[in-house]
Amino acid sequence: MKKYFPNDSKKLLAKFRFDSEIDKQFFKRVYSTPPWIYENRLSLLKIKNKNNVLDAGCGFGQWTLALSNLNKNIHAIDADRKKVTIAKSILQLNEKNNISYKVGSIERLPFNNKVFDAIICYSVIYRTDFKKSIKEFYRVLKPDGIVYVVANGLGWYLYNLITGHSSAKDFNSRIHSLETISASIEYYLTGKKKNRNGNIILSPKSLARYMRIVGFREVINAEEGHIQFNENIKKHPFYPKKYLGLTNVFEIWAKK
């Protein structure tokens, strides 16, 4: 039985100090998800039996651990030092020896050219200058390497604005959604991010188009959890496809 999922989430919560209540809630949610859910997703996407894989924006490391069960060498990077520290601690609890962590930005990856067979970037790209991040993914991928990106569409922020989903004592998702919508309007009008650490709303078509411009091929976009290369493995999306008829959360798979 894998130590880190799912019954140890309460024990894990007691081990760590979190910077915010919203981080604590997020940690509890992702480490209450059975490991096979993450591993099935990776298998569906052909991110399996690879030599070198990058988890770009690894957060608390739930995808990193799943990657480590299916692939040889895993590199994980995140700009949040506290999250990386917690991820490293979970690595030690699981006695994993095929994962290395770094603190840093995915806009400027500290890796040589053409070193990775696959990259996943789950729900992080919209926090960055996504054009810089996509170019970096292309740079560090080997020829024929795979990239998998997940991002939030407008529907996600409208859902949070209307319902207050994911709010916590120290985080108001309604205000956050309004700020994101405002920042996105300014970004698309001026080309500049109002807040370097703020979110930008992306659309699957525009992000896929930019990835093709950079040089990626076989670019596929779909609602989160719906790209499927193996019909024998059941899909397990984490989000509804649409909200008010608008893109909620989406994914893009591509090759270099």
C-alpha distance (Angstrom), angle and dihedral (degrees) to the residues before:
residue distance angle dihedral
M1 . . .
K2 3.79 . .
K3 3.79 109.7 .
Y4 3.77 98.8 -143.6
F5 3.84 99.9 53.8
P6 2.95 137.3 94.5
N7 3.80 116.1 -35.7
D8 3.79 96.1 42.7
S9 3.81 96.5 63.1
K10 3.82 92.5 101.4
K11 3.80 91.6 46.4
L12 3.79 90.2 48.3
L13 3.81 90.9 50.6
A14 3.79 89.6 55.9
K15 3.82 91.5 52.9
F16 3.80 97.7 57.9
R17 3.79 139.3 56.8
F18 3.78 113.7 -139.2
D19 3.78 128.0 -151.5
S20 3.81 92.5 -135.6
E21 3.79 142.4 11.5
I22 3.81 90.6 -117.2
D23 3.82 89.9 56.9
K24 3.79 89.3 50.3
Q25 3.81 91.8 51.0
F26 3.79 91.4 47.8
F27 3.81 92.5 49.1
K28 3.80 91.3 50.8
R29 3.80 91.9 50.1
V30 3.80 97.9 48.8
Y31 3.80 94.4 43.5
S32 3.81 91.3 49.7
T33 3.80 90.3 60.4
P34 3.83 113.0 98.6
P35 3.82 113.2 -109.0
W36 3.77 94.5 -123.8
I37 3.82 89.9 64.2
Y38 3.82 90.4 63.1
E39 3.79 93.7 38.9
N40 3.81 92.7 49.6
R41 3.80 89.8 52.8
L42 3.79 91.3 52.5
S43 3.79 91.4 47.7
L44 3.81 90.7 50.3
L45 3.81 88.1 54.5
K46 3.83 95.7 47.9
I47 3.81 91.4 -113.4
K48 3.77 93.7 137.5
N49 3.81 136.3 105.8
K50 3.81 91.5 18.3
N51 3.80 123.9 148.4
N52 3.81 100.0 -140.9
V53 3.80 124.8 19.8
L54 3.81 130.5 174.2
D55 3.80 124.8 -148.1
A56 3.81 99.4 -157.6
G57 3.78 108.4 -158.8
C58 3.79 95.1 8.5
G59 3.81 98.2 180.0
F60 3.80 109.9 -178.1
G61 3.80 91.7 -7.6
Q62 3.80 104.6 -111.2
W63 3.82 92.5 135.0
T64 3.80 90.4 40.5
L65 3.78 91.8 60.0
A66 3.80 92.2 47.2
L67 3.80 89.6 50.0
S68 3.80 90.2 51.0
N69 3.81 91.2 58.1
L70 3.81 92.3 54.6
N71 3.81 104.5 33.8
K72 3.80 140.1 45.7
N73 3.82 109.0 -121.1
I74 3.80 124.0 17.0
H75 3.79 126.4 -166.5
A76 3.80 118.2 -169.6
I77 3.79 129.3 -170.4
D78 3.80 134.6 -178.8
A79 3.80 135.1 165.5
D80 3.82 92.0 -135.9
R81 3.81 107.9 85.8
K82 3.82 93.8 -166.5
K83 3.80 92.3 54.7
V84 3.79 91.0 48.9
T85 3.81 89.8 50.9
I86 3.81 90.8 53.1
A87 3.81 91.5 45.2
K88 3.81 89.8 52.6
S89 3.80 90.6 50.9
I90 3.80 91.2 53.1
L91 3.81 88.5 49.0
Q92 3.81 89.2 56.1
L93 3.81 91.6 47.9
N94 3.79 88.6 54.7
E95 3.82 93.9 44.7
K96 3.79 91.6 -127.9
N97 3.80 117.4 169.6
N98 3.81 101.9 175.8
I99 3.82 98.8 70.2
S100 3.80 129.1 85.3
Y101 3.80 124.1 -174.1
K102 3.79 132.7 -153.2
V103 3.80 134.1 -177.7
G104 3.79 110.2 -132.3
S105 3.78 149.5 98.4
I106 3.79 124.6 -73.8
E107 3.81 86.6 -142.7
R108 3.81 87.7 70.4
L109 3.78 109.9 25.7
P110 3.84 116.3 -161.5
F111 3.80 93.5 -136.8
N112 3.79 135.8 101.3
N113 3.79 123.6 -106.6
K114 3.81 120.0 -79.0
V115 3.81 99.3 6.8
F116 3.83 105.0 126.4
D117 3.78 131.1 74.0
A118 3.81 91.8 -163.5
I119 3.81 141.1 6.8
I120 3.77 129.5 -161.6
C121 3.79 122.1 -166.0
Y122 3.78 108.5 -179.4
S123 3.81 116.4 -170.3
V124 3.82 96.8 -28.2
I125 3.82 108.6 90.4
Y126 3.83 93.5 83.2
R127 3.81 90.7 59.3
T128 3.80 90.7 62.0
D129 3.77 139.7 53.0
F130 3.79 87.8 -79.9
K131 3.80 94.2 -159.5
K132 3.80 91.4 58.3
S133 3.80 91.3 45.7
I134 3.81 93.9 50.4
K135 3.81 90.5 49.8
E136 3.80 89.8 50.8
F137 3.79 91.5 50.7
Y138 3.78 89.3 52.9
R139 3.81 91.6 48.4
V140 3.80 97.0 52.1
L141 3.82 97.1 40.5
K142 3.78 120.9 95.3
P143 3.81 118.0 -125.6
D144 3.82 107.8 -75.9
G145 3.81 89.0 18.4
I146 3.81 118.1 149.0
V147 3.79 127.7 -125.2
Y148 3.81 124.5 -167.3
V149 3.81 119.1 -169.7
V150 3.81 129.7 -179.1
A151 3.80 122.3 -166.9
N152 3.81 141.8 165.3
G153 3.79 123.2 -103.9
L154 3.80 129.1 -156.8
G155 3.80 92.0 -87.9
W156 3.80 91.2 64.3
Y157 3.79 93.4 56.4
L158 3.81 93.0 44.9
Y159 3.80 88.7 51.2
N160 3.81 90.8 52.8
L161 3.80 92.0 43.4
I162 3.80 93.4 52.9
T163 3.81 100.5 36.9
G164 3.81 103.7 28.8
H165 3.80 88.6 -130.6
S166 3.83 115.8 -178.6
S167 3.80 94.7 13.5
A168 3.80 116.1 152.7
K169 3.79 137.9 -179.8
D170 3.79 90.3 -83.3
F171 3.81 100.0 29.1
N172 3.81 129.3 62.0
S173 3.80 108.5 -164.9
R174 3.82 92.0 -166.3
I175 3.80 92.5 58.2
H176 3.80 90.8 41.8
S177 3.81 90.6 53.1
L178 3.80 92.5 49.3
E179 3.81 90.4 49.7
T180 3.80 90.9 49.1
I181 3.81 93.3 49.6
S182 3.82 90.5 48.2
A183 3.82 92.9 46.7
S184 3.80 91.0 47.8
I185 3.79 92.8 52.7
E186 3.81 89.8 51.0
Y187 3.80 91.9 46.4
Y188 3.79 94.2 52.3
L189 3.82 91.2 45.5
T190 3.82 97.5 45.7
G191 3.80 106.0 17.9
K192 3.81 90.2 -124.9
K193 3.80 131.3 107.4
K194 3.79 113.6 -124.0
N195 3.79 91.4 -151.7
R196 3.80 118.0 26.3
N197 3.81 90.8 -147.0
G198 3.80 95.5 41.3
N199 3.79 127.0 105.8
I200 3.80 127.0 -102.6
I201 3.80 122.6 -154.9
L202 3.79 111.2 -122.9
S203 3.78 131.7 -168.1
P204 3.81 123.3 -141.7
K205 3.79 93.8 -128.0
S206 3.80 96.2 49.2
L207 3.81 93.9 44.8
A208 3.81 91.4 47.1
R209 3.80 89.7 48.4
Y210 3.80 91.8 52.5
M211 3.80 91.5 48.3
R212 3.80 89.2 55.0
I213 3.80 89.8 50.0
V214 3.82 89.8 53.7
G215 3.80 89.5 52.4
F216 3.80 107.6 -93.8
R217 3.79 117.2 140.5
E218 3.80 137.4 -163.5
V219 3.81 86.2 36.8
I220 3.80 112.2 -176.2
N221 3.81 125.9 -177.2
A222 3.79 128.2 -171.9
E223 3.78 142.7 145.2
E224 3.81 112.3 -64.6
G225 3.79 112.0 -73.8
H226 3.80 96.7 11.6
I227 3.82 105.0 99.8
Q228 3.78 104.5 102.4
F229 3.81 127.6 178.2
N230 3.80 94.5 168.1
E231 3.81 117.4 53.6
N232 3.81 90.7 -167.5
I233 3.81 92.2 67.6
K234 3.79 116.8 74.9
K235 3.80 118.4 -125.5
H236 3.81 119.0 -122.9
P237 3.83 110.2 -171.8
F238 3.80 116.6 -168.4
Y239 3.83 95.5 -150.8
P240 3.82 139.7 40.1
K241 3.81 113.5 -99.3
K242 3.81 97.3 -120.1
Y243 3.78 142.8 11.9
L244 3.81 117.6 -156.1
G245 3.79 85.9 -12.3
L246 3.82 92.5 -59.4
T247 3.80 130.9 116.5
N248 3.79 109.2 -84.1
V249 3.82 110.0 -177.0
F250 3.80 120.7 -16.3
E251 3.79 140.9 -173.0
I252 3.79 135.5 -147.0
W253 3.80 126.9 -159.3
A254 3.79 121.4 -170.3
K255 3.80 145.2 157.9
K256 3.77 130.5 -132.0
